[in-house]
């Protein structure tokens, strides 16, 4: 059940179904989209040997897997509600011989640190592209920050304002020809709390309110060629996949063709996947609200 009117994705069961269905295509986007941001987040967080890391909304592991550089005496807990996504992460970890990372199917908003986490708490909290999908984003993030020790670090990645918007608009315009109700929902930025944290200034202030100091926000530029294959992967491998719900195979094929035609007609040559990477040091309790 969704009790968060600001965020239609706050229904964790519906979110799990959408991303489970997208899991294979989602992982195909790791080299070009999720991976660069995940690596940048782990680097900016300064993840060090022997540390304990909580990676919430971890998906297939774009930031959880790089965090496994904490080594054999460290640990990484990757948490997500979509178990099919997690399975891709587990298989990748197995191929790489990583023994210090565990992918757990759980609701991050209810997560409690298990017994293998030090009493002081996690050293690091990372959330890449997932914080705006959390139910009651502010309170859930504050709670996750509370699981991190004083002096630990917390960080997120989010789409920068304007990123993905032109392409998402095309997708919604085409899909609404088959599902008219989509016109009432709007694109991702309007359907989630993302619009409140998608500039460097608003994201910095939000992290500070969540109980972190020394906040640093960097912009990761990522302009992707708008090939037909990539465009369709961005539909089937992201939250945009929800626009295909209820369509039969013929309609889905038509949506794909018409998206390609609209991309060409509107002269969209690159897709803006620019991302904000923000980190801070956990120093104080979050501002209550």
Secondary structure, DSSP 8 states (H G I E B T S, - for coil): ----TT-GGG-HHHHHHHHHHHHHHHHHTIIIIIHHHHHHHHHHHT--TT-EEEEES-TTTTTHHHHGGG-TTSEEEEEES-HHHHHHHHHHHHHHT--SEEEEE--GGG----TTS-TT-EEEEEEES-GGGSTTHHHHHHHHHTTEEEEEEEEEEEE-TTTTHHHHHHHHHHHTTT-GGGGGT--HHHHSGGGGS-SHHHHHHHHHHTTEEEEEEEEE--EEE--HHHHHHHHHTSGGGGGGTT--HHHHHHHHHHHHHHHHHTT--EEE--EEEEEEEE-S-----
